Amino acid sequence: ESFQHAISYMTNQTAKHGPYDAIVALGGGSTIDTAKAANLYSCYPPNDFYDYVNPPLGKGLPVPGPLTPLIAIPTTAGTGSETTGVAIFDDTPTKSKTGIAHRRLKATLGIVDPDNIRSLTPSVAKYSGIDVLCHAMESYTAIPYNRRPSGKPPSPILRPAYQGSNPISDVWSIHALKECTEYLPRVVENLHSDEEARSKMCLAASSAGMGFGNAGVHLCHGMSYAVASQVKGDFWVDGYQRMDCGRDNEKDSGGKHGLVPHGLSVVINAPAVFRFTGTPMSVMNDAAMSPAEEYSMDRHVECATILANARMKRRGSTAANRVISEKAMREKPGEALSNELLELMNDLNIPIGIRSLGYNENDIEELAKGTLPQHRVTKLSPRQPVGLEELKILFTEALDN
């Protein structure tokens, strides 16, 4: 609804005053994504709203040509939307999140200023920041670009916005992961006074955006869209402004609409996801790992090591706070990464398991079905296949992590 309202406004204003010189998007990721959509639809109005929307919900038509220059000024250190060619929205009829993805959607200019996040609440800083962490880990562990299930497209114009992990994205993603593990706890604790932490997290958000904006994300984000869009009742998180909402399907709850912050909806699935992606199918079948599986496991171990080293620096070196050996990590890469992530979540006081959001076993089927349309990300999982049954197992694991 917000996308369509913005598109209508932009189209009407353009009809009245002629083409604009530029569009300025000031706000968080949702604001910047909305501006991207309004820009596209006012420049090249489609026959149907879903023409540009990612398959299978839409046709995924490519953007026909250049758009109006877009200046993006983020006020959170999270989505990195100022660097990406993606615009995400809630599709209320299907109770899922989807989006539009094309490189022409990218902002012409991004202005990133750490003073713009000084007034965030700790909760908003925490959950936008943990999104940065997941962007970095998912893009770094995504299936390599030359092993995508879809293969090489017939034409360069049909090349997906999300390529899979690649040498260029790796540089940005691993930098963002190292910065985020060190500075996110600091920015949550001392947001207003710690200028270095704010600066580092802003840079990490943009760096991760350049990483995942090319490589893509996978199952943590794919599952998050169902968790956030199927929010239970009026669930809310302190620190986020609550407002009344007048949508018809919310009248039974007095016009109140619940909210699971995007970063929370992503990271709450992540321990279950990395246990899954970090456990190769060959090991489950008592067979030798393939070179592709070894490559993926190495990346899980590398991420776990970065998180473990940051934990040691954060808590100090004690008998109770130690890093397990690389050999132990390599025996169970998924467990190692999942456990380190849970340690960070505990330190940041992030809820563990989607049961804490109000979900239970009766919701598993709908959550899995809500994730199935997210082909652009589920197909980037380093472990395949990921179908309905695998998603049901993952959501069951994610109930309590």
VOTOR-671327 format. One line per 8 residues: number of its first residue (from 1); their letters; for each residue x, y, z of C-alpha. Coordinates in steps of 0.02 Angstrom, whole numbers. Example, Ala and Ser with C-alpha at 12.3 -4.5 7.8 and 13.67 -1.06 7.14 Angstrom:
<sites>
1> as> 615,-225,390  684,-53,357
</sites>
This chain:
<sites>
1> esfqhais> 0,0,0  140,122,41  227,81,-123  68,112,-222  33,274,-129  208,338,-166  198,283,-348  31,372,-369
9> ymtnqtak> 98,530,-288  255,532,-394  160,496,-554  35,636,-519  171,761,-474  269,719,-631  112,741,-737  82,913,-659
17> hgpydaiv> 258,982,-657  356,879,-782  506,767,-748  604,803,-589  791,837,-590  817,714,-448  732,619,-308  794,628,-128
25> algggsti> 760,480,-12  792,522,171  760,383,296  788,200,330  787,58,206  598,56,184  597,240,139  738,221,13
33> dtakaanl> 658,65,-62  493,158,-80  581,299,-172  661,172,-290  491,99,-332  409,269,-356  552,319,-470  535,163,-578
41> yscyppnd> 346,161,-593  331,347,-630  466,337,-765  403,177,-847  222,140,-794  187,-46,-819  25,-127,-875  13,-214,-707
49> fydyvnpp> 94,-176,-538  173,-350,-533  261,-334,-702  425,-281,-620  403,-387,-463  516,-537,-438  451,-707,-496  354,-810,-453
57> lgkglpvp> 236,-675,-385  275,-559,-530  348,-564,-704  517,-491,-659  525,-382,-815  689,-287,-833  691,-99,-809  675,-27,-985
65> gpltplia> 798,117,-968  880,249,-857  784,320,-709  781,491,-629  939,518,-524  909,461,-345  1002,530,-195  989,412,-45
73> ipttagtg> 1026,476,131  1009,333,258  959,371,437  997,195,499  1150,84,487  1063,-70,423  995,-113,252  1128,-30,146
81> settgvai> 988,16,27  1087,167,-31  1202,43,-123  1082,-91,-187  970,-117,-336  831,-196,-235  666,-129,-166  573,-241,-42
89> fddtptks> 389,-230,5  251,-324,97  135,-417,-22  -19,-421,88  -126,-538,-22  2,-678,-5  62,-633,171  240,-629,109
97> ktgiahrr> 377,-506,67  447,-489,-107  526,-353,-208  594,-279,-368  775,-308,-415  873,-224,-553  1038,-131,-558  954,26,-629
105> lkatlgiv> 863,47,-462  1027,90,-376  1046,265,-307  1151,385,-407  1226,454,-248  1226,395,-68  1262,517,73  1310,421,231
113> dpdnirsl> 1334,525,388  1352,444,561  1267,595,640  1107,544,550  1092,390,663  1132,479,826  949,493,876  904,310,849
121> tpsvakys> 839,211,997  951,67,1054  825,-59,986  824,16,813  1014,27,813  1025,-154,870  905,-232,746  961,-128,597
129> gidvlcha> 1141,-169,644  1112,-356,660  1041,-350,483  1213,-290,426  1292,-442,509  1173,-561,420  1198,-473,252  1383,-502,270
137> mesytaip> 1373,-685,324  1240,-735,200  1324,-654,51  1493,-730,99  1419,-904,120  1301,-894,-31  1321,-1018,-172  1463,-961,-288
145> ynrrpsgk> 1411,-861,-441  1471,-997,-560  1366,-1131,-474  1197,-1045,-473  1058,-1173,-508  987,-1058,-642  1150,-1057,-737  1202,-923,-861
153> ppspilrp> 1056,-817,-926  1025,-810,-1114  1056,-623,-1115  1156,-503,-1004  999,-398,-977  919,-550,-891  1064,-575,-772  993,-579,-594
161> ayqgsnpi> 1034,-439,-474  1093,-570,-349  1240,-665,-427  1299,-779,-287  1462,-756,-192  1603,-688,-299  1779,-618,-273  1725,-435,-275
169> sdvwsiha> 1577,-454,-157  1684,-559,-41  1797,-409,-6  1651,-301,50  1561,-438,146  1708,-497,250  1755,-316,292  1577,-281,348
177> lkecteyl> 1574,-439,455  1734,-394,546  1678,-215,578  1503,-265,633  1558,-398,758  1670,-270,842  1567,-110,835  1384,-165,843
185> prvvenlh> 1390,-201,1032  1474,-33,1058  1347,64,955  1202,-18,1049  1280,23,1217  1337,202,1180  1248,258,1022  1247,444,1059
193> sdeearsk> 1425,464,1126  1526,335,1029  1557,423,864  1685,295,809  1561,152,829  1426,248,735  1548,285,593  1607,106,583
201> mclaassa> 1430,37,581  1377,158,444  1527,103,341  1489,-80,379  1309,-59,321  1363,18,155  1502,-110,134  1383,-255,165
209> gmgfgnag> 1261,-174,44  1392,-176,-93  1430,-357,-48  1256,-430,-41  1191,-307,-172  1292,-410,-298  1309,-580,-214  1137,-588,-133
217> vhlchgms> 1077,-661,31  999,-831,61  893,-923,188  902,-807,340  823,-670,236  712,-787,137  633,-853,297  626,-680,376
225> yavasqvk> 498,-616,252  368,-742,311  409,-712,495  388,-524,476  236,-525,361  139,-654,463  171,-562,626  64,-630,768
233> gdfwvdgy> -67,-513,839  3,-347,899  179,-409,939  294,-259,957  471,-217,1010  510,-77,1131  599,69,1052  498,67,891
241> qrmdcgrd> 361,197,870  191,116,880  54,183,769  -124,137,726  -154,55,559  -321,53,470  -304,-98,356  -463,-203,347
249> nekdsggk> -379,-364,403  -323,-279,563  -492,-213,620  -516,-361,736  -364,-305,835  -428,-129,856  -331,-62,708  -165,-113,786
257> hglvphgl> -36,-194,675  106,-294,750  288,-271,703  437,-387,698  586,-276,655  670,-334,495  838,-369,577  755,-472,714
265> svvinapa> 655,-572,587  818,-613,496  937,-655,638  810,-756,736  814,-887,596  1002,-878,570  1062,-1009,698  948,-1141,620
273> vfrftgtp> 998,-1087,445  1186,-1099,473  1170,-1268,558  1083,-1323,397  1199,-1241,270  1353,-1286,372  1310,-1471,373  1348,-1543,200
281> msvmndaa> 1234,-1674,125  1382,-1790,96  1419,-1799,283  1239,-1843,318  1256,-1984,190  1424,-2044,260  1513,-1993,100  1666,-1886,63
289> mspaeeys> 1636,-1700,41  1640,-1631,-135  1755,-1484,-176  1602,-1369,-178  1553,-1427,-3  1730,-1404,62  1730,-1227,-8  1566,-1189,81
297> mdrhveca> 1624,-1265,246  1783,-1161,241  1676,-1005,232  1568,-1057,378  1725,-1087,481  1797,-918,431  1638,-828,486  1633,-926,650
305> tilanarm> 1815,-881,684  1782,-695,656  1634,-700,777  1735,-799,905  1883,-680,900  1766,-531,922  1685,-620,1071  1856,-644,1151
313> krrgstaa> 1896,-459,1127  1726,-408,1194  1723,-518,1349  1907,-540,1384  2011,-699,1391  1955,-815,1530  1941,-1002,1554  1754,-990,1522
321> nrviseka> 1775,-878,1370  1884,-963,1242  1886,-1000,1056  1868,-1182,1008  2004,-1251,895  1996,-1237,706  1995,-1426,700  1838,-1432,809
329> mrekpgea> 1756,-1298,700  1795,-1397,543  1714,-1553,615  1548,-1461,631  1556,-1294,539  1370,-1261,551  1365,-1290,738  1518,-1180,764
337> lsnellel> 1444,-1033,670  1272,-1055,747  1343,-1062,923  1448,-905,899  1298,-813,831  1194,-865,980  1330,-798,1095  1320,-628,1010
345> mndlnipi> 1130,-629,1015  1136,-664,1202  1259,-522,1229  1143,-403,1135  987,-469,1224  905,-526,1062  762,-652,1079  807,-832,1038
353> girslgyn> 688,-932,930  530,-881,838  425,-954,978  471,-796,1073  379,-698,937  219,-797,964  241,-934,834  217,-1119,871
361> endieela> 211,-1287,783  42,-1246,706  121,-1102,607  260,-1202,524  165,-1245,365  112,-1066,328  284,-997,367  363,-1122,247
369> kgtlpqhr> 236,-1082,111  267,-897,136  452,-926,105  434,-1033,-52  407,-883,-169  576,-809,-119  668,-896,-261  790,-754,-286
377> vtklsprq> 865,-792,-114  821,-974,-74  911,-1032,-231  1069,-947,-167  1080,-1063,-18  1246,-1156,-25  1152,-1315,18  1019,-1372,-103
385> pvgleelk> 881,-1418,-129  775,-1301,-23  594,-1348,-47  439,-1351,62  497,-1498,169  669,-1423,201  589,-1257,249  469,-1344,369
393> ilfteald> 619,-1426,454  711,-1260,462  564,-1168,540  539,-1309,665  723,-1293,713  703,-1104,723  560,-1115,850  684,-1130,993
401> n> 856,-1131,906
</sites>
